């Protein structure tokens, strides 16, 4: 053997020894720090939008612009310099109810942006079902066969779909008895296998179009998560994180860790989870919180990318235990971190491609913004405008009363400095593309319909219908559920509603199918599917009342709360 050969042999032996030592070290290493970033309810908000911060004392501060893709991308870029293995996850409603810059292209720009941000998984939200099961599967897998043919594949002629995985452990295909898309995914980070399981609120079937989810059953959230755990463990999961598109409310500040005042549907879900789950990332209620529920950490990051939740935890793969779990909500203020040039260019391209349609002026308002926030009685200025608009659009079809669901009003009606509202600003108010349905309801049915505002599942909370000019009633919260409308107060144009008389009403097709827990609409007779978009009705109404703005809002209350 030559000197050179002997040297090589010694080097080989030494390298092998070092490799084996390294393997032994990895196998016996202690807890590993895993970093995650979570978002929820992004709703296709590619640009920053209005956000009202809350101070540590709970006081609301001056409104700012926050969120949007550029701020989110910049933050992730900076945080990945601290940990290249950071996991980015979502608790649902990435799309749906989106501003025009995304919805004009069937939300493909938002999905593509999430691909660019290396999102790994997202629980499905109820809004992922807005265009139905078929469209959700297209968003996941790609292709152009869509119920929205005028919008699909307009962003990219060969749409490839999401590179992240949508999760829905509690959405069961009636034909197979199994989840219709994956319930969980395992991600390996630093040698630790992280199990991510996702569910959507069980009541999702009441807040989406029934025709779009035919054949699907929405099961109990906690049961579905617990049922998935053995399969996840069998695939080696060392830690399990639950992504739940259901939420709650709290008076605690959004940026304050350790809150103990969380209320709402998410609390009952968390209490039923397997003890192995220490972290629940929630959504749906558009709140920011960092709470504790029976020893578990429950987070939410508001909406529209206004906040991101940073999560750090130590996982011991030898014992499958979690320690030192820390969470923080960070406001996504534009310019907070150095820009990500790729995302800056992407947003600029999206703006340019939608610029002409979005910038088209619709009408000048007398005052702006027109707000969607309800008053004490449950009435909003913008809700009244929309109810008036849909009524005006269907007078020729005999409509006498217009209704609008408050959950369908996604933004305040804003305008430029010249008080001219653009198409993009109007579309942001009504982004779903709902059509108007005219039907007959008796006076007794109208009364029953209004009572359904309070007679609702515990998890859903009160939802006030916005009503058109001339229709009025009084309600009393001291009266029992089912009879809160004050007798004799229900009138149309000053005349008492007759229980035995028939009235012609108009509502969007979501409500018309009994959505948002208003089943009385589904019982309406002599139904006429107009095919007219609610957005078009609002646009035409604003044009007809050019310059009136705030004067469009109810001059006199239509909904009166008794004191």
C-alpha positions as CSV (number, residue, x, y, z in Angstrom):
1,X,0.0,0.0,0.0
2,X,1.4,3.4,-0.9
3,X,1.6,6.4,1.4
4,X,-1.2,8.0,-0.6
5,X,-3.4,4.9,-0.3
6,X,-2.8,4.6,3.4
7,X,-3.7,8.3,3.9
8,X,-6.9,7.8,2.0
9,X,-7.8,4.8,4.1
10,X,-7.2,6.6,7.3
11,X,-9.3,9.6,6.0
12,X,-12.1,7.2,5.1
13,X,-12.1,5.6,8.5
14,X,-12.1,9.0,10.2
15,X,-15.0,10.2,8.0
16,X,-17.1,7.2,8.7
17,X,-16.5,7.6,12.5
18,X,-17.5,11.3,12.3
19,X,-20.6,10.3,10.3
20,X,-21.7,7.7,12.8
21,X,-21.1,10.1,15.7
22,X,-23.2,12.7,14.0
23,X,-26.0,10.1,13.5
24,X,-25.8,9.2,17.2
25,X,-26.0,12.8,18.2
26,X,-29.1,13.4,16.0
27,X,-30.8,10.3,17.5
28,X,-30.1,11.3,21.1
29,X,-30.5,15.1,20.7
30,X,-32.8,16.9,23.1
31,X,-35.7,19.2,22.3
32,X,-35.7,21.0,18.9
33,X,-37.1,24.4,18.4
34,X,-39.8,24.5,15.7
35,X,-41.0,27.9,14.3
36,X,-44.3,28.4,12.6
37,X,-46.1,31.5,11.2
38,X,-49.9,31.4,10.9
39,X,-52.4,33.4,9.1
40,X,-56.2,33.1,8.7
41,X,-59.0,34.7,6.7
42,X,-56.8,36.4,4.2
43,X,-59.8,36.7,1.8
44,X,-57.7,37.6,-1.3
45,X,-56.6,40.9,0.1
46,X,-53.6,41.4,-2.1
47,X,-53.2,45.1,-1.0
48,X,-53.2,46.6,2.5
49,X,-56.5,47.5,3.9
50,X,-58.0,49.5,6.9
51,X,-57.1,48.1,10.3
52,X,-57.9,49.5,13.7
53,X,-55.2,48.5,16.3
54,X,-56.2,47.8,19.9
55,X,-53.9,49.0,22.7
56,X,-52.9,46.9,25.7
57,X,-55.7,48.6,27.7
58,X,-58.3,47.5,25.1
59,X,-58.7,51.0,23.7
60,X,-59.1,51.3,19.9
61,X,-56.4,53.4,18.3
62,X,-56.3,55.4,15.1
63,X,-57.0,53.4,12.0
64,X,-54.0,52.4,9.8
65,X,-53.3,50.5,6.6
66,X,-52.0,47.0,7.2
67,X,-51.7,43.6,5.7
68,X,-51.6,42.7,2.0
69,X,-49.1,40.5,0.2
70,X,-46.1,42.8,0.2
71,X,-46.1,43.2,4.0
72,X,-46.6,39.5,4.6
73,X,-43.9,38.5,2.1
74,X,-41.4,40.9,3.7
75,X,-42.1,39.6,7.2
76,X,-41.7,35.9,6.1
77,X,-38.5,36.8,4.2
78,X,-37.0,38.4,7.3
79,X,-38.1,35.6,9.7
80,X,-36.7,32.9,7.4
81,X,-33.3,34.5,7.7
82,X,-33.6,33.6,11.4
83,X,-34.9,30.1,10.7
84,X,-34.8,28.7,7.1
85,X,-37.0,25.8,8.2
86,X,-39.9,28.0,9.4
87,X,-43.4,26.5,8.6
88,X,-46.0,28.8,7.1
89,X,-49.6,27.6,7.7
90,X,-53.2,28.9,7.4
91,X,-56.5,28.3,9.2
92,X,-58.7,28.9,6.2
93,X,-60.6,31.4,4.1
94,X,-57.5,32.3,2.0
95,X,-60.0,33.2,-0.7
96,X,-63.6,34.1,-1.0
97,X,-65.2,37.4,-0.4
98,X,-62.1,38.8,-2.1
99,X,-61.5,42.3,-3.5
100,X,-61.7,42.5,-7.3
101,X,-57.9,42.3,-7.9
102,X,-58.1,38.7,-6.9
103,X,-61.8,37.7,-7.6
104,X,-61.7,39.0,-11.2
105,X,-59.3,36.1,-11.8
106,X,-61.2,33.4,-9.8
107,X,-58.8,34.1,-6.9
108,X,-55.9,32.5,-8.8
109,X,-53.6,35.4,-8.0
110,X,-54.0,34.7,-4.2
111,X,-53.4,31.0,-4.6
112,X,-50.3,31.7,-6.7
113,X,-49.0,34.2,-4.2
114,X,-49.4,31.6,-1.4
115,X,-47.3,29.2,-3.6
116,X,-44.6,31.9,-3.8
117,X,-44.7,32.3,0.0
118,X,-44.2,28.6,0.4
119,X,-47.4,28.0,2.3
120,X,-47.4,24.4,3.3
121,X,-51.0,23.7,4.4
122,X,-54.3,25.4,5.0
123,X,-57.5,24.2,6.7
124,X,-60.4,24.8,4.4
125,X,-62.7,27.7,5.4
126,X,-66.3,28.1,4.6
127,X,-65.4,30.6,1.9
128,X,-63.3,28.1,0.1
129,X,-66.7,26.6,-0.8
130,X,-68.2,29.8,-2.1
131,X,-68.1,28.6,-5.7
132,X,-68.8,25.0,-4.7
133,X,-66.9,21.7,-4.2
134,X,-65.8,21.5,-7.9
135,X,-64.1,24.9,-7.8
136,X,-62.3,24.1,-4.5
137,X,-60.9,21.0,-6.1
138,X,-59.8,23.0,-9.2
139,X,-58.1,25.5,-6.9
140,X,-56.2,22.6,-5.3
141,X,-55.3,20.6,-8.4
142,X,-55.4,23.1,-11.3
143,X,-57.1,23.1,-14.6
144,X,-59.7,25.3,-16.3
145,X,-63.0,23.4,-15.9
146,X,-64.7,25.8,-13.6
147,X,-68.2,27.0,-12.7
148,X,-66.7,30.5,-13.3
149,X,-65.6,30.1,-16.9
150,X,-65.3,33.8,-17.5
151,X,-62.7,34.2,-14.7
152,X,-60.9,30.9,-14.5
153,X,-57.5,30.6,-16.3
154,X,-57.6,34.3,-17.1
155,X,-54.6,34.9,-14.8
156,X,-52.7,32.0,-16.3
157,X,-53.9,29.9,-19.4
158,X,-52.5,26.8,-17.8
159,X,-53.5,27.1,-14.2
160,X,-51.5,24.6,-12.1
161,X,-53.4,25.0,-8.8
162,X,-52.1,25.2,-5.2
163,X,-48.8,23.7,-4.2
164,X,-49.9,23.7,-0.6
165,X,-52.4,21.2,0.7
166,X,-56.0,22.1,1.7
167,X,-57.1,20.0,4.8
168,X,-60.6,19.1,5.8
169,X,-60.7,16.2,8.2
170,X,-64.4,16.8,9.1
171,X,-65.8,17.2,5.5
172,X,-67.0,13.8,4.5
173,X,-68.0,12.6,1.1
174,X,-71.3,10.8,1.5
175,X,-70.5,8.4,-1.3
176,X,-67.3,7.1,0.3
177,X,-67.7,7.9,4.0
178,X,-64.2,9.5,4.0
179,X,-62.9,13.0,3.9
180,X,-63.2,14.3,0.4
181,X,-59.8,15.9,0.6
182,X,-56.9,15.1,3.0
183,X,-57.5,15.6,6.7
184,X,-53.8,16.0,7.6
185,X,-50.3,16.3,6.4
186,X,-46.9,15.5,8.0
187,X,-44.1,18.0,7.6
188,X,-40.5,17.0,8.7
189,X,-38.6,19.9,10.2
190,X,-35.1,19.6,11.7
191,X,-35.7,15.9,12.1
192,X,-39.1,16.4,13.9
193,X,-42.3,15.2,12.2
194,X,-45.0,17.9,12.6
195,X,-48.5,16.7,12.1
196,X,-50.9,19.4,10.8
197,X,-54.6,18.5,10.9
198,X,-57.3,20.9,9.6
199,X,-61.1,21.2,10.0
200,X,-63.8,23.8,9.1
201,X,-66.7,24.8,11.3
202,X,-69.3,22.2,11.5
203,X,-72.0,24.8,10.6
204,X,-70.3,25.6,7.3
205,X,-73.2,24.0,5.4
206,X,-75.5,26.8,6.6
207,X,-73.2,29.7,5.4
208,X,-72.5,28.4,1.9
209,X,-74.6,27.7,-1.1
210,X,-76.4,24.4,-0.5
211,X,-76.2,23.5,-4.2
212,X,-72.4,23.8,-4.2
213,X,-71.8,21.3,-1.4
214,X,-74.2,18.5,-2.4
215,X,-72.9,15.1,-1.2
216,X,-70.7,16.5,1.5
217,X,-71.3,16.2,5.3
218,X,-69.7,18.6,7.8
219,X,-68.9,16.7,11.0
220,X,-67.9,17.6,14.6
221,X,-64.6,19.4,14.5
222,X,-63.0,17.9,17.6
223,X,-64.1,14.4,16.8
224,X,-62.5,14.6,13.4
225,X,-59.2,15.9,14.8
226,X,-59.1,13.2,17.5
227,X,-59.9,10.5,14.9
228,X,-57.0,11.6,12.8
229,X,-54.4,11.4,15.6
230,X,-53.7,7.6,15.4
231,X,-53.1,7.7,11.7
232,X,-50.8,10.7,12.2
233,X,-48.9,8.9,14.9
234,X,-48.6,5.8,12.7
235,X,-46.9,8.1,10.1
236,X,-44.4,9.2,12.8
237,X,-45.9,12.5,14.0
238,X,-43.9,13.8,17.0
239,X,-46.2,16.8,17.6
240,X,-49.7,17.6,16.4
241,X,-51.0,21.1,15.6
242,X,-54.7,21.7,14.9
243,X,-55.8,24.2,12.3
244,X,-59.5,25.0,13.0
245,X,-61.6,27.3,10.9
246,X,-63.8,28.3,13.8
247,X,-63.2,31.1,16.3
248,X,-64.2,33.1,19.3
249,X,-64.2,36.5,20.8
250,X,-62.3,38.2,23.7
251,X,-61.9,41.6,25.2
252,X,-58.2,40.9,25.7
253,X,-55.8,42.8,23.4
254,X,-54.9,41.0,20.1
255,X,-51.1,41.3,20.8
256,X,-51.2,40.3,24.4
257,X,-50.2,36.7,25.1
258,X,-51.9,34.7,27.8
259,X,-55.4,35.9,27.5
260,X,-58.0,34.0,29.6
261,X,-61.2,35.6,28.4
262,X,-61.8,33.7,25.2
263,X,-65.5,32.9,24.5
264,X,-67.3,31.3,21.6
265,X,-67.5,28.1,19.6
266,X,-63.7,27.5,19.5
267,X,-63.6,27.1,23.3
268,X,-65.9,24.0,23.3
269,X,-63.9,22.5,20.4
270,X,-60.6,22.9,22.3
271,X,-61.9,21.4,25.5
272,X,-62.8,18.2,23.6
273,X,-59.4,17.7,21.9
274,X,-57.0,14.9,22.8
275,X,-54.5,16.0,25.5
276,X,-51.7,15.6,23.1
277,X,-52.7,18.7,21.2
278,X,-51.2,21.8,22.8
279,X,-51.6,24.3,20.0
280,X,-54.8,25.3,18.2
281,X,-54.6,27.9,15.3
282,X,-58.0,29.2,14.7
283,X,-59.9,31.5,12.3
284,X,-63.3,32.5,11.1
285,X,-64.2,35.2,13.7
286,X,-61.7,37.7,12.3
287,X,-60.3,38.4,15.8
288,X,-56.7,38.7,17.0
289,X,-56.0,36.8,20.2
290,X,-53.3,34.7,22.0
291,X,-55.3,32.8,24.6
292,X,-55.1,29.9,27.0
293,X,-57.9,27.3,27.3
294,X,-57.4,24.5,29.8
295,X,-53.7,24.5,29.3
296,X,-53.7,24.8,25.5
297,X,-52.6,27.8,23.5
298,X,-55.3,29.1,21.0
299,X,-54.4,31.8,18.5
300,X,-56.0,33.8,15.7
301,X,-54.5,36.5,13.5
302,X,-57.5,38.8,12.6
303,X,-58.1,39.0,8.9
304,X,-56.7,40.2,5.5
305,X,-53.1,39.7,6.6
306,X,-53.4,42.5,9.2
307,X,-51.6,40.2,11.7
308,X,-49.4,37.2,11.5
309,X,-48.9,34.9,14.4
310,X,-45.3,33.8,15.2
311,X,-45.1,30.5,17.1
312,X,-42.1,28.9,18.7
313,X,-42.1,25.6,20.5
314,X,-39.6,23.0,21.6
315,X,-40.4,19.5,20.6
316,X,-38.7,16.4,22.1
317,X,-39.0,13.7,19.4
318,X,-37.9,11.0,21.9
319,X,-40.9,11.6,24.1
320,X,-43.3,13.4,21.7
321,X,-43.6,16.3,24.2
322,X,-43.9,20.1,23.7
323,X,-42.4,22.7,25.9
324,X,-41.7,26.4,25.9
325,X,-44.6,27.2,23.6
326,X,-44.5,30.9,22.8
327,X,-46.8,33.0,20.6
328,X,-46.9,36.6,19.3
329,X,-49.1,38.5,17.0
330,X,-47.3,41.0,14.8
331,X,-49.1,43.8,12.9
332,X,-48.2,43.7,9.2
333,X,-47.4,47.4,8.7
334,X,-46.1,48.2,5.2
335,X,-42.4,48.9,5.4
336,X,-41.8,47.1,8.7
337,X,-39.3,44.8,7.0
338,X,-37.2,45.0,3.8
339,X,-39.3,44.3,0.8
340,X,-39.4,41.0,-1.1
341,X,-38.7,42.1,-4.7
342,X,-40.5,39.1,-6.2
343,X,-43.7,39.9,-4.4
344,X,-43.5,43.6,-5.1
345,X,-43.3,42.8,-8.8
346,X,-46.2,40.2,-8.5
347,X,-48.5,42.8,-6.9
348,X,-47.6,45.4,-9.4
349,X,-48.5,43.0,-12.2
350,X,-51.8,42.2,-10.6
351,X,-52.6,45.9,-10.2
352,X,-51.7,46.5,-13.9
353,X,-53.8,43.6,-15.2
354,X,-56.8,44.7,-13.2
355,X,-56.2,48.5,-13.3
356,X,-58.7,49.4,-16.0
357,X,-61.6,47.4,-14.5
358,X,-60.9,48.5,-10.9
359,X,-60.4,52.2,-11.6
360,X,-63.6,52.7,-13.6
361,X,-65.6,55.4,-11.8
362,X,-69.0,54.4,-10.7
363,X,-70.5,57.4,-8.9
364,X,-69.7,60.4,-6.7
365,X,-70.9,60.0,-3.1
366,X,-72.1,62.9,-1.0
367,X,-69.9,61.6,1.9
368,X,-67.6,58.6,2.4
369,X,-67.1,56.1,3.7
370,X,-70.6,54.6,4.1
371,X,-70.2,52.2,7.0
372,X,-71.3,48.6,7.4
373,X,-71.1,48.7,11.2
374,X,-74.5,48.0,12.9
375,X,-76.0,50.4,15.4
376,X,-77.5,49.2,18.6
377,X,-80.7,48.1,16.9
378,X,-78.8,46.0,14.3
379,X,-79.1,48.4,11.4
380,X,-76.2,49.8,9.3
381,X,-76.1,52.7,6.9
382,X,-74.5,50.6,4.1
383,X,-76.9,47.7,4.8
384,X,-79.8,49.9,4.2
385,X,-78.3,51.2,1.0
386,X,-77.8,47.7,-0.4
387,X,-81.3,46.6,0.6
388,X,-82.7,49.7,-1.2
389,X,-80.6,48.9,-4.2
390,X,-81.8,45.3,-4.7
391,X,-85.4,46.4,-4.2
392,X,-85.0,49.2,-6.8
393,X,-83.5,46.7,-9.2
394,X,-86.4,44.3,-9.0
395,X,-89.4,46.6,-8.7
396,X,-90.3,45.6,-12.2
397,X,-90.6,42.0,-11.0
398,X,-93.0,43.1,-8.3
399,X,-90.6,43.3,-5.3
400,X,-91.9,45.3,-2.4
401,X,-89.3,44.5,0.3
402,X,-85.5,44.1,0.0
403,X,-83.3,42.1,2.3
404,X,-79.5,41.8,2.7
405,X,-77.5,39.6,5.1
406,X,-74.9,41.6,7.1
407,X,-72.3,38.9,6.6
408,X,-72.3,39.4,2.9
409,X,-71.3,43.1,3.3
410,X,-67.5,42.7,3.3
411,X,-66.2,46.2,3.4
412,X,-67.3,49.8,4.0
413,X,-68.1,51.7,0.8
414,X,-65.1,53.9,0.3
415,X,-64.2,56.5,-2.3
416,X,-61.3,58.6,-3.5
417,X,-60.4,62.1,-2.3
418,X,-62.8,63.4,-4.9
419,X,-65.6,61.2,-3.3
420,X,-65.9,59.2,-6.5
421,X,-66.3,55.5,-5.8
422,X,-64.5,53.2,-8.3
423,X,-65.7,49.8,-9.4
424,X,-63.0,48.2,-7.3
425,X,-64.3,50.0,-4.2
426,X,-67.9,49.0,-4.8
427,X,-67.0,45.4,-5.7
428,X,-65.1,45.1,-2.4
429,X,-68.4,45.7,-0.6
430,X,-70.2,42.8,-2.5
431,X,-67.5,40.5,-3.8
432,X,-69.4,37.2,-4.0
433,X,-71.1,37.5,-7.3
434,X,-74.5,36.6,-5.8
435,X,-77.6,36.9,-7.9
436,X,-81.1,38.2,-6.9
437,X,-84.1,36.0,-6.3
438,X,-87.6,37.4,-6.0
439,X,-90.3,35.3,-4.1
440,X,-93.5,35.5,-2.3
441,X,-93.7,35.3,1.5
442,X,-96.8,35.7,3.7
443,X,-97.0,38.2,6.5
444,X,-96.7,35.3,8.9
445,X,-93.6,34.1,7.1
446,X,-92.0,37.6,7.3
447,X,-92.6,37.6,11.0
448,X,-91.0,34.1,11.3
449,X,-88.1,35.2,9.2
450,X,-87.3,38.1,11.4
451,X,-87.5,35.9,14.5
452,X,-84.8,33.7,13.0
453,X,-82.3,36.6,13.6
454,X,-82.2,35.5,17.2
455,X,-83.4,31.9,17.1
456,X,-80.1,30.5,15.9
457,X,-77.5,27.8,16.8
458,X,-75.4,28.9,19.8
459,X,-72.2,29.0,17.8
460,X,-73.5,31.3,15.1
461,X,-74.6,34.4,17.1
462,X,-77.2,37.0,16.1
463,X,-77.3,38.0,12.5
464,X,-79.4,41.0,11.6
465,X,-81.1,41.3,8.2
466,X,-80.7,44.7,6.6
467,X,-84.1,45.9,5.2
468,X,-85.3,48.3,2.6
469,X,-86.9,51.7,2.9
470,X,-90.6,51.6,3.9
471,X,-90.3,48.3,5.8
472,X,-90.0,48.7,9.6
473,X,-90.4,46.9,12.9
474,X,-89.5,47.1,16.6
475,X,-87.9,44.3,18.6
476,X,-87.4,43.8,22.3
477,X,-84.5,41.7,23.7
478,X,-86.4,41.3,26.9
479,X,-89.0,39.2,25.1
480,X,-88.3,35.4,24.7
481,X,-86.5,34.1,21.6
482,X,-89.2,33.4,19.0
483,X,-91.4,36.4,19.9
484,X,-89.0,39.4,20.0
485,X,-90.7,41.3,17.2
486,X,-93.1,43.7,19.1
487,X,-96.7,42.9,18.1
488,X,-98.2,45.5,15.8
489,X,-94.9,47.1,15.0
490,X,-94.2,45.3,11.6
491,X,-95.3,47.7,8.8
492,X,-94.8,48.3,5.1
493,X,-95.1,51.9,4.0
494,X,-96.9,52.7,7.3
495,X,-99.5,49.9,6.9
496,X,-99.4,47.0,9.3
497,X,-98.2,43.7,7.8
498,X,-101.1,41.2,7.5
499,X,-100.2,37.6,8.5
500,X,-102.5,36.2,5.8
501,X,-101.5,38.5,3.0
502,X,-98.7,37.7,0.5
503,X,-95.7,40.1,-0.1
504,X,-93.1,40.0,-2.9
505,X,-89.6,40.1,-1.5
506,X,-86.1,40.1,-2.9
507,X,-82.8,38.6,-1.5
508,X,-79.6,37.3,-2.9
509,X,-79.4,33.6,-3.9
510,X,-77.4,32.7,-0.8
511,X,-80.2,33.8,1.5
512,X,-82.9,32.5,-0.9
513,X,-81.5,29.0,-0.3
514,X,-81.9,29.4,3.4
515,X,-78.3,30.4,4.1
516,X,-77.0,32.0,7.2
517,X,-79.6,30.1,9.3
518,X,-82.6,31.8,7.6
519,X,-84.6,28.7,6.5
520,X,-87.8,30.7,6.0
521,X,-86.4,32.1,2.7
522,X,-86.2,28.6,1.3
523,X,-90.0,28.2,1.8
524,X,-90.8,31.2,-0.4
525,X,-93.2,30.6,-3.3
526,X,-93.4,31.8,-6.9
527,X,-89.6,32.2,-7.0
528,X,-88.0,34.1,-9.9
529,X,-84.3,33.7,-10.5
530,X,-83.5,37.1,-12.0
531,X,-79.8,36.3,-12.9
532,X,-79.1,39.9,-11.9
533,X,-76.0,40.4,-9.8
534,X,-76.4,42.2,-6.4
535,X,-73.2,44.1,-7.4
536,X,-74.8,45.4,-10.6
537,X,-77.9,46.4,-8.6
538,X,-75.8,48.4,-6.2
539,X,-73.7,50.0,-9.0
540,X,-76.8,51.2,-10.8
541,X,-78.4,52.5,-7.6
542,X,-75.3,54.6,-6.8
543,X,-75.3,56.0,-10.4
544,X,-79.0,56.9,-10.2
545,X,-78.4,58.7,-6.9
546,X,-75.1,60.4,-7.9
547,X,-73.8,62.7,-5.3
548,X,-76.1,61.8,-2.5
549,X,-73.7,59.5,-0.6
550,X,-74.6,59.6,3.1
551,X,-78.1,60.8,2.1
552,X,-78.7,57.3,0.8
553,X,-78.5,55.9,4.3
554,X,-81.7,55.6,6.2
555,X,-83.0,59.0,7.2
556,X,-85.3,57.3,9.8
557,X,-84.6,54.1,11.6
558,X,-86.2,51.0,10.0
559,X,-85.2,48.6,12.8
560,X,-86.0,49.9,16.3
561,X,-84.8,48.4,19.5
562,X,-87.2,48.8,22.5
563,X,-85.7,50.1,25.7
